[in-house]
Amino acid sequence: MGEAAAGAGLGRWGWDDWVAGAVRPGADPGRVVRVDRGECDVVTGPGRVRVLSSSVRAQPDLAPVTGDWVEVARRDGDLVIDRVLPRRTGLRRLGPGRRSQALAANFDVVGIVAGLDRPLPPGWLERMLVMADDSGAPALIVLTKADLCADPAEGAEYRAGVAAVAGDAPIAVASAAAGTGLDPIRRRLGPGRTLVLVGASGTGKSRLVNALAGAEAVPTGPVRPSDARGRHTTIARELILLPGDGGLVIDTPGLRSLSPWDAEAAFHRVFADLQRLSAGCRFSDCAHGAEPDCAVRSAVEAGDLDPRRFDRYLALRRELAEQRARRR
């Protein structure tokens, strides 16, 4: 298939000059829309095909993931993924075997989804912001189920708590059931642009996809009334094409494990407030423990820094340092 033919068939799926320049001459390109164990669904110029991918378990960070651009070839009568193109953006975490695990690739926005019907642990949001920052794409925090939050004061308090942790990340409040609050999300999409949605089970990611699509694009399920937790209705990460020129969305299963991988630069950006305070410490390598004249500890003692945020900062810093030590 020629480059022009591929572009004509894949334009709505995000095909652009960058992808065209990365594909080898004569290769058949496509985009991964779903990954199952050992197999993938890939959309190519002629249409959607099922291909083999034997590297899914052997190379968790290099194996194809939803959103990847790939080259497809036929070997011994089977369609296989011959090559995964370099990723412009990628969401990854500490996975099985304490190795990097890629979750999704080549998206333009990371939608961090939380439901207004349940508490949002600040530590979870901080870790998700670190992963989003490390991915190379901007984050958008989406607070769903606004229809279930009847008390405006309670909703405002919830949003204020999120804003205290969110930094520069914008916040959208939406209700998939009522179809409200979707425009701030749509404005970040558009022709060929991809949004990946991440969050815990039951936060309404799949319902949000359906609201954006205007149809039942993905299945949804109930949450338990006792704790507002949901079952994993979405069992695989899937790239969904929105109607018209609305762009694309990657729907993901709920994340149970949330450990950023090799994301120290992103960690320092998300905790920029503590980095600024650190500049006032007597020692440039202050660990903010028993050292004298520690500006960070002084801020905690003076009530200028939430001690719980400080504790979460120290815990995640230790986690990333342990990862770095194991890779040596």
MOHU-V195005 format. One record per residue. N is the residue number from 1. RES is the residue in one letter. OMEGA is omega in whole degrees, 0 to 359 (none if undefined). NEAR is the number of other C-alpha atoms within 12 Angstrom. D_FIRST is the distance of its C-alpha to the first C-alpha in Angstrom with 2 decimals. Layout:
N & RES & OMEGA & NEAR & D_FIRST
N & RES & OMEGA & NEAR & D_FIRST
//
This chain:
1 & M & 180 & 22 & 0.00
2 & G & 182 & 19 & 3.80
3 & E & 181 & 27 & 6.73
4 & A & 180 & 19 & 8.35
5 & A & 179 & 21 & 6.33
6 & A & 180 & 32 & 6.58
7 & G & 180 & 30 & 10.06
8 & A & 182 & 21 & 11.01
9 & G & 188 & 25 & 10.64
10 & L & 183 & 32 & 12.17
11 & G & 181 & 28 & 14.77
12 & R & 180 & 29 & 17.64
13 & W & 175 & 44 & 16.84
14 & G & 178 & 42 & 17.60
15 & W & 178 & 37 & 14.47
16 & D & 184 & 24 & 16.16
17 & D & 180 & 16 & 16.48
18 & W & 179 & 16 & 17.72
19 & V & 180 & 30 & 14.77
20 & A & 180 & 29 & 12.39
21 & G & 181 & 17 & 14.92
22 & A & 181 & 25 & 15.13
23 & V & 179 & 30 & 11.59
24 & R & 179 & 20 & 11.58
25 & P & 178 & 15 & 9.75
26 & G & 181 & 17 & 6.92
27 & A & 177 & 28 & 7.33
28 & D & 183 & 38 & 5.95
29 & P & 174 & 45 & 8.48
30 & G & 178 & 48 & 11.02
31 & R & 182 & 52 & 14.71
32 & V & 180 & 46 & 17.56
33 & V & 178 & 41 & 19.75
34 & R & 178 & 37 & 22.31
35 & V & 171 & 36 & 23.60
36 & D & 183 & 26 & 25.97
37 & R & 176 & 22 & 27.66
38 & G & 181 & 23 & 25.23
39 & E & 178 & 28 & 22.36
40 & C & 165 & 37 & 20.16
41 & D & 182 & 37 & 18.54
42 & V & 175 & 41 & 15.20
43 & V & 180 & 38 & 13.63
44 & T & 179 & 38 & 9.84
45 & G & 180 & 28 & 8.09
46 & P & 182 & 18 & 9.23
47 & G & 184 & 21 & 12.43
48 & R & 181 & 22 & 14.74
49 & V & 176 & 26 & 14.79
50 & R & 184 & 27 & 17.63
51 & V & 177 & 34 & 17.13
52 & L & 177 & 31 & 19.85
53 & S & 186 & 36 & 21.19
54 & S & 185 & 23 & 24.25
55 & S & 187 & 24 & 25.14
56 & V & 182 & 24 & 26.33
57 & R & 186 & 23 & 29.97
58 & A & 184 & 17 & 30.02
59 & Q & 188 & 20 & 28.73
60 & P & 180 & 27 & 29.52
61 & D & 183 & 29 & 28.68
62 & L & 180 & 28 & 25.43
63 & A & 179 & 38 & 24.10
64 & P & 176 & 50 & 21.42
65 & V & 180 & 49 & 23.14
66 & T & 182 & 44 & 22.49
67 & G & 180 & 50 & 20.78
68 & D & 165 & 45 & 18.95
69 & W & 186 & 45 & 15.47
70 & V & 170 & 41 & 13.93
71 & E & 184 & 36 & 11.27
72 & V & 178 & 37 & 10.97
73 & A & 178 & 27 & 11.43
74 & R & 179 & 17 & 13.37
75 & R & 179 & 13 & 16.88
76 & D & 176 & 8 & 19.71
77 & G & 181 & 9 & 18.16
78 & D & 171 & 17 & 17.68
79 & L & 181 & 24 & 14.88
80 & V & 171 & 31 & 16.03
81 & I & 184 & 39 & 15.67
82 & D & 183 & 27 & 15.12
83 & R & 173 & 28 & 16.00
84 & V & 180 & 36 & 17.57
85 & L & 177 & 33 & 17.14
86 & P & 182 & 23 & 20.55
87 & R & 175 & 32 & 22.30
88 & R & 175 & 24 & 23.76
89 & T & 180 & 32 & 26.30
90 & G & 178 & 36 & 27.43
91 & L & 183 & 50 & 30.30
92 & R & 180 & 36 & 32.14
93 & R & 172 & 34 & 35.55
94 & L & 186 & 30 & 37.81
95 & G & 179 & 25 & 36.56
96 & P & 181 & 17 & 37.76
97 & G & 180 & 14 & 39.26
98 & R & 176 & 22 & 40.00
99 & R & 178 & 24 & 36.55
100 & S & 177 & 25 & 34.06
101 & Q & 177 & 32 & 32.02
102 & A & 182 & 35 & 29.01
103 & L & 181 & 45 & 29.03
104 & A & 185 & 49 & 26.22
105 & A & 171 & 45 & 23.96
106 & N & 176 & 44 & 22.57
107 & F & 182 & 41 & 25.08
108 & D & 181 & 37 & 27.08
109 & V & 173 & 40 & 30.36
110 & V & 177 & 44 & 32.30
111 & G & 179 & 47 & 34.40
112 & I & 190 & 48 & 37.45
113 & V & 175 & 46 & 38.88
114 & A & 182 & 43 & 42.56
115 & G & 178 & 41 & 44.69
116 & L & 180 & 34 & 47.94
117 & D & 182 & 30 & 49.45
118 & R & 176 & 30 & 49.82
119 & P & 177 & 25 & 50.91
120 & L & 180 & 31 & 48.32
121 & P & 181 & 21 & 49.32
122 & P & 180 & 27 & 49.12
123 & G & 177 & 29 & 48.10
124 & W & 181 & 31 & 45.03
125 & L & 178 & 39 & 44.01
126 & E & 180 & 39 & 44.68
127 & R & 180 & 42 & 42.51
128 & M & 177 & 46 & 39.66
129 & L & 176 & 43 & 40.02
130 & V & 179 & 44 & 39.87
131 & M & 180 & 43 & 36.63
132 & A & 179 & 47 & 35.13
133 & D & 180 & 39 & 36.35
134 & D & 183 & 31 & 34.98
135 & S & 183 & 35 & 31.49
136 & G & 179 & 25 & 31.09
137 & A & 179 & 32 & 30.94
138 & P & 180 & 31 & 34.01
139 & A & 170 & 38 & 35.92
140 & L & 178 & 39 & 37.11
141 & I & 182 & 39 & 39.91
142 & V & 176 & 43 & 39.83
143 & L & 185 & 47 & 43.14
144 & T & 176 & 44 & 42.58
145 & K & 178 & 33 & 45.07
146 & A & 180 & 34 & 47.13
147 & D & 181 & 22 & 48.59
148 & L & 180 & 24 & 50.29
149 & C & 187 & 24 & 52.07
150 & A & 183 & 13 & 54.99
151 & D & 181 & 14 & 57.11
152 & P & 181 & 14 & 55.97
153 & A & 179 & 11 & 58.03
154 & E & 178 & 18 & 56.39
155 & G & 179 & 26 & 52.91
156 & A & 178 & 18 & 53.92
157 & E & 178 & 17 & 55.30
158 & Y & 182 & 29 & 52.10
159 & R & 179 & 30 & 50.01
160 & A & 177 & 18 & 52.51
161 & G & 177 & 22 & 52.19
162 & V & 182 & 36 & 48.41
163 & A & 180 & 24 & 48.73
164 & A & 181 & 24 & 51.14
165 & V & 193 & 35 & 48.43
166 & A & 183 & 34 & 45.31
167 & G & 181 & 25 & 45.93
168 & D & 183 & 20 & 43.62
169 & A & 178 & 29 & 41.22
170 & P & 182 & 26 & 41.46
171 & I & 175 & 30 & 42.67
172 & A & 178 & 33 & 41.66
173 & V & 188 & 36 & 43.83
174 & A & 171 & 37 & 42.18
175 & S & 177 & 34 & 42.97
176 & A & 181 & 34 & 40.17
177 & A & 181 & 23 & 42.86
178 & A & 181 & 19 & 44.23
179 & G & 181 & 24 & 40.97
180 & T & 177 & 22 & 42.63
181 & G & 183 & 25 & 41.64
182 & L & 184 & 31 & 37.89
183 & D & 177 & 20 & 37.56
184 & P & 177 & 21 & 37.86
185 & I & 181 & 43 & 34.91
186 & R & 181 & 31 & 32.80
187 & R & 179 & 20 & 33.60
188 & R & 177 & 29 & 31.81
189 & L & 183 & 32 & 28.63
190 & G & 187 & 27 & 26.76
191 & P & 174 & 26 & 23.16
192 & G & 182 & 32 & 20.81
193 & R & 186 & 34 & 23.89
194 & T & 174 & 44 & 24.63
195 & L & 173 & 52 & 28.13
196 & V & 180 & 48 & 29.03
197 & L & 180 & 48 & 32.30
198 & V & 179 & 46 & 34.64
199 & G & 179 & 43 & 38.18
200 & A & 176 & 36 & 40.57
201 & S & 176 & 35 & 40.44
202 & G & 180 & 37 & 42.00
203 & T & 175 & 48 & 41.52
204 & G & 180 & 49 & 39.49
205 & K & 183 & 48 & 35.92
206 & S & 176 & 46 & 34.47
207 & R & 178 & 37 & 36.85
208 & L & 176 & 50 & 35.76
209 & V & 181 & 46 & 32.08
210 & N & 178 & 29 & 33.24
211 & A & 178 & 31 & 35.36
212 & L & 181 & 42 & 32.54
213 & A & 184 & 26 & 30.28
214 & G & 182 & 21 & 33.20
215 & A & 177 & 20 & 32.61
216 & E & 181 & 17 & 32.93
217 & A & 180 & 26 & 29.55
218 & V & 179 & 32 & 31.05
219 & P & 177 & 23 & 34.30
220 & T & 180 & 28 & 37.47
221 & G & 181 & 21 & 40.76
222 & P & 172 & 20 & 44.38
223 & V & 178 & 21 & 46.06
224 & R & 180 & 15 & 49.40
225 & P & 185 & 11 & 52.23
226 & S & 184 & 10 & 54.23
227 & D & 178 & 15 & 51.99
228 & A & 178 & 24 & 49.03
229 & R & 182 & 25 & 46.63
230 & G & 172 & 29 & 43.64
231 & R & 181 & 24 & 41.90
232 & H & 178 & 27 & 38.31
233 & T & 175 & 26 & 36.78
234 & T & 184 & 33 & 33.38
235 & I & 177 & 22 & 32.69
236 & A & 176 & 28 & 29.19
237 & R & 185 & 38 & 27.52
238 & E & 178 & 40 & 25.15
239 & L & 185 & 42 & 22.99
240 & I & 178 & 39 & 23.95
241 & L & 179 & 37 & 22.47
242 & L & 183 & 33 & 25.49
243 & P & 178 & 24 & 26.00
244 & G & 177 & 16 & 25.24
245 & D & 185 & 21 & 24.50
246 & G & 180 & 28 & 26.64
247 & G & 186 & 34 & 24.31
248 & L & 178 & 43 & 23.91
249 & V & 171 & 49 & 26.52
250 & I & 176 & 47 & 26.56
251 & D & 184 & 48 & 29.51
252 & T & 173 & 45 & 31.16
253 & P & 178 & 33 & 34.00
254 & G & 181 & 30 & 37.39
255 & L & 174 & 34 & 38.06
256 & R & 181 & 21 & 41.17
257 & S & 185 & 21 & 40.92
258 & L & 177 & 29 & 40.61
259 & S & 178 & 38 & 40.99
260 & P & 181 & 40 & 39.04
261 & W & 172 & 41 & 37.61
262 & D & 189 & 34 & 38.42
263 & A & 185 & 33 & 38.84
264 & E & 179 & 28 & 42.06
265 & A & 178 & 22 & 41.00
266 & A & 178 & 29 & 39.93
267 & F & 181 & 36 & 43.16
268 & H & 178 & 28 & 45.26
269 & R & 180 & 26 & 43.56
270 & V & 177 & 35 & 44.12
271 & F & 182 & 34 & 47.71
272 & A & 180 & 22 & 48.24
273 & D & 178 & 27 & 51.71
274 & L & 176 & 35 & 52.88
275 & Q & 179 & 25 & 51.38
276 & R & 178 & 17 & 53.45
277 & L & 182 & 26 & 56.52
278 & S & 180 & 26 & 55.94
279 & A & 180 & 19 & 56.44
280 & G & 178 & 22 & 60.08
281 & C & 180 & 25 & 60.74
282 & R & 183 & 19 & 63.20
283 & F & 182 & 18 & 60.86
284 & S & 180 & 16 & 57.28
285 & D & 182 & 14 & 56.27
286 & C & 178 & 22 & 58.25
287 & A & 178 & 24 & 57.20
288 & H & 177 & 30 & 59.04
289 & G & 183 & 19 & 61.36
290 & A & 182 & 14 & 64.91
291 & E & 177 & 17 & 64.45
292 & P & 176 & 16 & 67.02
293 & D & 176 & 21 & 66.10
294 & C & 183 & 25 & 62.76
295 & A & 181 & 30 & 61.63
296 & V & 179 & 37 & 59.28
297 & R & 177 & 31 & 62.02
298 & S & 178 & 26 & 64.42
299 & A & 177 & 24 & 62.11
300 & V & 182 & 21 & 62.07
301 & E & 181 & 14 & 65.86
302 & A & 181 & 12 & 66.30
303 & G & 180 & 14 & 64.17
304 & D & 179 & 18 & 61.53
305 & L & 179 & 24 & 58.78
306 & D & 181 & 22 & 58.18
307 & P & 179 & 19 & 59.20
308 & R & 176 & 17 & 56.65
309 & R & 177 & 30 & 53.81
310 & F & 179 & 32 & 55.37
311 & D & 179 & 22 & 55.45
312 & R & 176 & 24 & 51.79
313 & Y & 181 & 35 & 50.92
314 & L & 182 & 24 & 52.88
315 & A & 181 & 19 & 51.33
316 & L & 177 & 32 & 47.72
317 & R & 177 & 31 & 48.61
318 & R & 181 & 18 & 50.10
319 & E & 181 & 25 & 47.04
320 & L & 178 & 29 & 44.71
321 & A & 178 & 20 & 47.24
322 & E & 175 & 19 & 47.38
323 & Q & 182 & 24 & 43.60
324 & R & 181 & 19 & 43.79
325 & A & 181 & 11 & 46.68
326 & R & 182 & 13 & 44.86
327 & R & 181 & 13 & 41.86
328 & R & none & 7 & 44.21
//
